[in-house]
Amino acid sequence: MKSGLVALVGRPNAGKSTLLNRLVGQKLAIISDKPQTTRNRIVGVKNFGSEGQIVFVDTPGIHKPLHRLNVRMVDSAIDTFKEVDVIAVVIDASEPGGGGEDYLIELVKRSKTPRILVLNKVDLVKKEALLPRLLEFEKDGFEDLVPISAKSGENVDRLEKVLLDRLPEGEPLYPEDYLTDQPERFFVAELVREQVLQQTRDELPFSTAVVVDKFEEADEKGLMRFYCTILVDRESQKPIIVGKGGSTIKAIGTAARKELQAFFDAKVYLDLHVKVKESWRDDERLLDSLGLPSRRRK
């Protein structure tokens, strides 16, 4: 029996979160076409019967940080390198390589942890264009190269086998019914934030956060109640979130409530407010409350 931890690392928008959801068979990470969607490390556990267990760790995309928020995100991803048994480097096959990708590869190469190259989004690329990319990565010392499509599921079963083979022998790290280490409040905030990302544009998604002010378990009628605040950086951003006549925040609330009801399998009451908090991305105390680890406190 094999058992161990696998980090999913990569540049923003490489498809790590889509891959995590595909691997565990449940939506644990929110999805958006906006880069830097993932801010926290998310653990997802998959059991393979008598073959073993893989504990996947989805990480924020590695990018050049401009705020304390981004510094913590990138630190969180890099710190994972030494905490896992295998690093799965997820690369977007539909995008040309560049300085950011080279930086990521060099970072991973400095680690002594075994590494696998996962070339994602192959469904968006002509097959004859994949071989040159794979040959490039062969020179970087990866122990295996696996082309996949996290969206369609193409070749994901082979990736699972490759990762399982690379793990050490041992008993499962978690019970069979264990899925993730994140609390329910985390998923409330994330599912609301996902809809903020979906319903807004430009740079606004980067300067928003969601705080769960109150979380009420299901009452005798099976109704759960969540009270959340959407934070923005500037006063000028507040009307964008609210929308004309409250149209945007209503759309965010309606879509988020639908996702929350599916996630909790319960009726949900969702109350949303918008609050301006300048420079929240550099507010250490607020970043602590959002569950983003800080190296300076280690």
C-alpha positions as CSV (number, residue, x, y, z in Angstrom):
1,M,0.0,0.0,0.0
2,K,1.2,3.5,-0.9
3,S,0.4,6.7,0.9
4,G,1.7,10.2,0.8
5,L,1.3,13.9,-0.1
6,V,1.4,15.4,-3.6
7,A,1.6,19.2,-4.2
8,L,-0.1,20.6,-7.2
9,V,2.0,23.7,-8.1
10,G,2.2,26.0,-11.1
11,R,1.7,29.4,-12.5
12,P,-1.7,31.2,-12.1
13,N,-4.4,29.8,-14.3
14,A,-2.6,26.5,-15.1
15,G,-5.7,24.5,-14.1
16,K,-4.5,23.2,-10.7
17,S,-7.9,23.7,-9.0
18,T,-9.8,22.1,-11.8
19,L,-7.4,19.2,-11.5
20,L,-7.9,18.9,-7.8
21,N,-11.7,18.8,-8.2
22,R,-11.4,16.2,-10.9
23,L,-9.0,14.0,-8.8
24,V,-11.2,14.0,-5.7
25,G,-14.5,13.9,-7.5
26,Q,-15.9,16.9,-5.7
27,K,-15.7,20.7,-5.8
28,L,-13.2,21.7,-3.2
29,A,-11.5,24.6,-5.1
30,I,-13.4,27.4,-6.8
31,I,-12.8,27.9,-10.5
32,S,-12.5,31.1,-12.5
33,D,-10.8,32.3,-15.7
34,K,-9.2,35.1,-13.5
35,P,-5.5,34.4,-12.5
36,Q,-4.7,34.1,-8.7
37,T,-8.1,32.7,-8.0
38,T,-6.6,30.2,-5.5
39,R,-5.4,32.0,-2.4
40,N,-5.2,29.2,0.2
41,R,-3.7,25.8,0.2
42,I,-6.5,23.2,0.0
43,V,-6.1,19.5,0.9
44,G,-8.1,16.9,-0.9
45,V,-7.9,13.2,-0.1
46,K,-8.5,10.4,-2.6
47,N,-8.5,6.7,-1.6
48,F,-7.5,3.9,-4.0
49,G,-8.7,0.9,-2.0
50,S,-5.9,-1.6,-1.3
51,E,-3.5,0.4,-3.5
52,G,-3.3,3.3,-1.1
53,Q,-4.2,7.0,-0.6
54,I,-3.1,10.2,-2.1
55,V,-3.3,13.5,-0.2
56,F,-3.4,16.3,-2.8
57,V,-2.4,19.8,-1.8
58,D,-3.6,22.5,-4.2
59,T,-1.5,25.6,-3.9
60,P,-1.8,29.3,-5.0
61,G,-0.2,30.1,-8.4
62,I,3.4,31.2,-8.3
63,H,3.7,34.8,-9.5
64,K,5.4,38.1,-8.8
65,P,3.9,39.4,-5.5
66,L,2.8,43.0,-5.3
67,H,1.0,43.0,-1.9
68,R,1.4,41.1,1.4
69,L,-1.5,39.0,0.3
70,N,0.4,37.8,-2.7
71,V,3.6,37.3,-0.8
72,R,1.8,35.0,1.6
73,M,0.2,33.2,-1.3
74,V,3.5,32.5,-3.1
75,D,5.3,31.6,0.2
76,S,2.5,29.1,0.9
77,A,3.1,27.4,-2.4
78,I,6.9,27.3,-2.1
79,D,6.8,26.1,1.5
80,T,4.8,23.1,0.3
81,F,7.8,21.8,-1.7
82,K,9.5,20.4,1.4
83,E,6.4,19.1,3.1
84,V,5.3,16.6,0.4
85,D,6.5,13.4,-1.1
86,V,6.0,14.4,-4.8
87,I,5.6,17.7,-6.6
88,A,3.3,17.7,-9.6
89,V,4.2,20.8,-11.6
90,V,1.1,21.8,-13.7
91,I,1.8,23.6,-16.9
92,D,-0.7,25.1,-19.3
93,A,0.0,23.5,-22.7
94,S,-2.1,26.1,-24.5
95,E,0.2,29.0,-23.4
96,P,3.8,29.5,-24.6
97,G,6.5,29.2,-22.1
98,G,8.2,32.4,-20.7
99,G,10.1,33.9,-17.8
100,G,7.4,33.0,-15.3
101,E,7.5,29.3,-16.3
102,D,11.3,29.3,-16.3
103,Y,11.3,30.8,-12.8
104,L,8.8,28.1,-11.6
105,I,10.9,25.3,-13.1
106,E,14.1,26.6,-11.5
107,L,12.4,26.9,-8.1
108,V,11.2,23.3,-8.2
109,K,14.6,22.0,-9.4
110,R,16.2,23.5,-6.2
111,S,14.0,21.2,-4.2
112,K,15.1,17.7,-3.4
113,T,11.5,16.4,-3.6
114,P,10.7,14.1,-6.6
115,R,8.9,16.0,-9.3
116,I,6.4,15.1,-12.1
117,L,5.5,17.4,-15.0
118,V,1.8,17.6,-15.7
119,L,1.1,19.2,-19.1
120,N,-2.5,20.3,-18.7
121,K,-5.1,21.6,-21.2
122,V,-3.9,19.3,-24.0
123,D,-7.5,19.3,-25.4
124,L,-6.8,22.9,-26.5
125,V,-3.6,22.1,-28.4
126,K,-2.9,20.2,-31.6
127,K,-1.2,16.8,-30.8
128,E,1.8,17.5,-33.0
129,A,2.5,20.7,-31.0
130,L,2.7,18.7,-27.7
131,L,5.8,16.7,-28.5
132,P,8.2,19.7,-28.7
133,R,7.0,21.0,-25.3
134,L,7.4,17.6,-23.7
135,L,10.9,17.2,-25.1
136,E,11.8,20.6,-23.6
137,F,10.7,19.5,-20.2
138,E,12.6,16.2,-20.5
139,K,15.8,18.2,-20.0
140,D,14.7,19.5,-16.7
141,G,15.0,16.3,-14.8
142,F,11.4,15.4,-14.3
143,E,10.8,11.8,-13.3
144,D,7.8,11.5,-15.5
145,L,5.9,13.7,-18.0
146,V,2.1,13.3,-18.2
147,P,-0.1,15.2,-20.7
148,I,-3.7,15.5,-19.5
149,S,-6.9,17.5,-19.7
150,A,-8.2,18.3,-16.2
151,K,-11.4,19.7,-17.7
152,S,-12.3,16.6,-19.8
153,G,-10.5,14.0,-17.6
154,E,-8.3,12.8,-20.5
155,N,-5.3,10.8,-19.1
156,V,-6.0,11.7,-15.5
157,D,-6.2,8.0,-14.6
158,R,-2.6,7.6,-15.8
159,L,-1.5,10.6,-13.8
160,E,-3.0,9.0,-10.7
161,K,-1.1,5.8,-11.3
162,V,2.2,7.6,-11.9
163,L,1.7,9.6,-8.6
164,L,0.7,6.5,-6.6
165,D,3.8,4.6,-7.9
166,R,6.1,7.5,-6.7
167,L,4.7,7.5,-3.1
168,P,6.3,5.7,-0.2
169,E,4.8,2.5,1.2
170,G,2.7,3.1,4.2
171,E,-0.8,3.1,5.8
172,P,-3.3,5.9,4.8
173,L,-2.6,9.2,6.5
174,Y,-6.3,10.0,6.9
175,P,-9.5,7.9,7.6
176,E,-11.4,6.7,4.5
177,D,-14.2,9.2,4.9
178,Y,-11.9,12.2,5.3
179,L,-12.0,14.6,2.3
180,T,-10.4,18.0,3.2
181,D,-8.8,19.9,6.1
182,Q,-10.7,23.2,5.4
183,P,-13.6,24.2,7.7
184,E,-17.1,24.8,6.4
185,R,-16.7,28.6,6.9
186,F,-13.9,28.5,4.4
187,F,-16.1,27.1,1.7
188,V,-18.9,29.6,2.3
189,A,-16.4,32.5,1.8
190,E,-14.9,30.8,-1.3
191,L,-18.2,30.1,-3.0
192,V,-19.3,33.7,-2.5
193,R,-15.9,34.9,-3.8
194,E,-16.2,32.7,-6.8
195,Q,-19.4,34.5,-7.8
196,V,-17.7,37.9,-7.2
197,L,-15.0,36.7,-9.7
198,Q,-17.7,35.6,-12.2
199,Q,-19.8,38.7,-12.0
200,T,-17.1,41.4,-12.0
201,R,-14.3,42.4,-14.4
202,D,-10.9,44.0,-14.9
203,E,-8.7,44.2,-11.7
204,L,-11.6,44.2,-9.3
205,P,-11.4,40.5,-8.5
206,F,-7.8,40.9,-7.2
207,S,-8.9,43.6,-4.7
208,T,-11.9,41.8,-3.2
209,A,-12.1,39.3,-0.3
210,V,-15.0,37.7,1.5
211,V,-15.3,37.5,5.3
212,V,-17.9,35.2,7.0
213,D,-19.3,37.3,9.8
214,K,-21.8,34.7,11.1
215,F,-22.3,31.0,10.3
216,E,-25.5,29.4,11.5
217,E,-26.0,25.6,11.4
218,A,-29.2,24.2,10.0
219,D,-32.3,25.1,12.2
220,E,-35.3,22.8,12.8
221,K,-36.5,23.6,9.3
222,G,-33.2,22.6,7.8
223,L,-32.2,26.2,6.9
224,M,-28.6,27.3,7.2
225,R,-27.9,31.1,7.5
226,F,-24.7,32.8,6.4
227,Y,-23.9,36.5,6.8
228,C,-20.9,37.7,4.8
229,T,-19.0,40.9,4.0
230,I,-17.4,41.5,0.6
231,L,-14.3,43.7,1.1
232,V,-13.1,46.1,-1.5
233,D,-10.0,48.4,-1.7
234,R,-11.6,51.7,-2.7
235,E,-14.8,53.6,-2.4
236,S,-15.1,53.7,-6.2
237,Q,-15.3,49.8,-6.3
238,K,-18.3,49.5,-4.0
239,P,-20.9,50.6,-6.6
240,I,-19.4,48.1,-9.0
241,I,-20.1,45.2,-6.6
242,V,-23.5,46.5,-5.7
243,G,-24.5,47.3,-9.3
244,K,-27.3,49.4,-10.7
245,G,-30.3,49.1,-8.3
246,G,-28.4,46.3,-6.5
247,S,-28.4,44.1,-9.6
248,T,-24.8,42.8,-9.3
249,I,-24.8,41.9,-5.7
250,K,-28.2,40.3,-6.2
251,A,-26.8,38.2,-9.0
252,I,-23.8,37.3,-6.8
253,G,-26.1,36.3,-4.0
254,T,-28.4,34.2,-6.1
255,A,-25.6,32.2,-7.8
256,A,-23.7,31.8,-4.6
257,R,-26.7,30.6,-2.7
258,K,-27.3,27.9,-5.4
259,E,-23.7,26.7,-5.1
260,L,-23.9,26.7,-1.3
261,Q,-27.2,24.7,-1.3
262,A,-25.6,22.1,-3.5
263,F,-22.4,22.0,-1.4
264,F,-24.2,21.7,2.0
265,D,-27.2,19.8,0.6
266,A,-29.5,22.1,2.6
267,K,-31.6,25.2,2.2
268,V,-29.5,28.4,2.6
269,Y,-30.2,32.0,3.5
270,L,-27.4,34.3,2.4
271,D,-26.9,37.9,3.5
272,L,-24.3,39.9,1.7
273,H,-22.9,43.4,2.5
274,V,-20.1,45.4,0.9
275,K,-17.5,47.2,2.9
276,V,-14.6,49.4,1.9
277,K,-11.3,48.6,3.7
278,E,-8.3,50.4,2.1
279,S,-5.1,48.4,1.7
280,W,-6.7,45.3,3.1
281,R,-4.2,43.2,1.0
282,D,-1.4,44.5,3.2
283,D,-3.3,44.2,6.5
284,E,-1.5,41.4,8.4
285,R,-4.2,40.8,10.9
286,L,-6.9,40.5,8.2
287,L,-4.7,38.2,6.2
288,D,-4.4,36.0,9.3
289,S,-8.2,35.9,9.7
290,L,-8.5,34.8,6.0
291,G,-6.3,31.8,6.9
292,L,-3.2,32.8,4.9
293,P,-0.1,31.6,6.7
294,S,2.8,34.0,7.4
295,R,6.4,33.0,7.4
296,R,7.3,35.7,9.9
297,R,5.2,33.9,12.5
298,K,6.9,30.5,12.0
